[in-house]
Amino acid sequence: MEKTIKTQVLDGILEALKQIPEAKTVMRIPASGLDLDVAPAPVICFYDDVERRSRRNRLAQGVVKIIIFAYIPLKLNDYGTAGELGDIIQGRIHTAMSLNILTGQPLIQEVEEVQILKDYPNDQFLVLVGEYNVTYLHTWGDAFSSTNY
């Protein structure tokens, strides 16, 4: 099945995040949700949120908001604290989204890191939430067609 340029961009983000060695599970959030009692942790998952598109002559410039979650168990054996591992994973996500994705995915033009939130919502997990704006291009009127830029 042919994939849209946006889907190819999301696949590229998934592949970049899968390179994070500390993550045991990396995935796009499925429609059925994610069971943290079953998925090996630390877990990194993401989804695409609001998208906007504007015309740039013969090109469509799409900007899609990507929300990335990292769930880090508070009880760890390999690191001093979950916060320490959280800082490492936050750095790995930053590298994946700001450097690796731009060199490994030619369809992506720019990645803007908007904000990162670190939270302790319960007694089991530290949660990192990152928001990124990812800019990509395709031929105007054809979401399946990349073009020579």
BELGICOR-V960902 format. One record per residue. N is the residue number from 0. RES is the residue in one small letter. SS is DSSP state (hx for helix, st for strand, lp for the rest). Layout:
BEGIN
N | RES | SS
N | RES | SS
END
This chain:
BEGIN
0 | m | lp
1 | e | lp
2 | k | lp
3 | t | lp
4 | i | hx
5 | k | hx
6 | t | hx
7 | q | hx
8 | v | hx
9 | l | hx
10 | d | hx
11 | g | hx
12 | i | hx
13 | l | hx
14 | e | hx
15 | a | hx
16 | l | hx
17 | k | hx
18 | q | lp
19 | i | lp
20 | p | lp
21 | e | lp
22 | a | lp
23 | k | lp
24 | t | st
25 | v | st
26 | m | st
27 | r | st
28 | i | lp
29 | p | lp
30 | a | lp
31 | s | lp
32 | g | lp
33 | l | lp
34 | d | lp
35 | l | lp
36 | d | lp
37 | v | lp
38 | a | lp
39 | p | lp
40 | a | lp
41 | p | lp
42 | v | st
43 | i | st
44 | c | st
45 | f | st
46 | y | st
47 | d | st
48 | d | st
49 | v | st
50 | e | st
51 | r | st
52 | r | st
53 | s | st
54 | r | st
55 | r | st
56 | n | lp
57 | r | lp
58 | l | st
59 | a | st
60 | q | st
61 | g | st
62 | v | st
63 | v | st
64 | k | st
65 | i | st
66 | i | st
67 | i | st
68 | f | st
69 | a | st
70 | y | st
71 | i | st
72 | p | st
73 | l | lp
74 | k | lp
75 | l | lp
76 | n | lp
77 | d | lp
78 | y | lp
79 | g | lp
80 | t | lp
81 | a | hx
82 | g | hx
83 | e | hx
84 | l | hx
85 | g | hx
86 | d | hx
87 | i | hx
88 | i | hx
89 | q | hx
90 | g | hx
91 | r | hx
92 | i | hx
93 | h | hx
94 | t | hx
95 | a | hx
96 | m | hx
97 | s | hx
98 | l | hx
99 | n | hx
100 | i | hx
101 | l | hx
102 | t | hx
103 | g | hx
104 | q | lp
105 | p | lp
106 | l | lp
107 | i | st
108 | q | st
109 | e | st
110 | v | st
111 | e | st
112 | e | st
113 | v | st
114 | q | st
115 | i | st
116 | l | st
117 | k | st
118 | d | st
119 | y | lp
120 | p | lp
121 | n | lp
122 | d | lp
123 | q | lp
124 | f | st
125 | l | st
126 | v | st
127 | l | st
128 | v | st
129 | g | st
130 | e | st
131 | y | st
132 | n | st
133 | v | st
134 | t | st
135 | y | st
136 | l | st
137 | h | st
138 | t | st
139 | w | lp
140 | g | lp
141 | d | lp
142 | a | lp
143 | f | lp
144 | s | lp
145 | s | lp
146 | t | lp
147 | n | lp
148 | y | lp
END
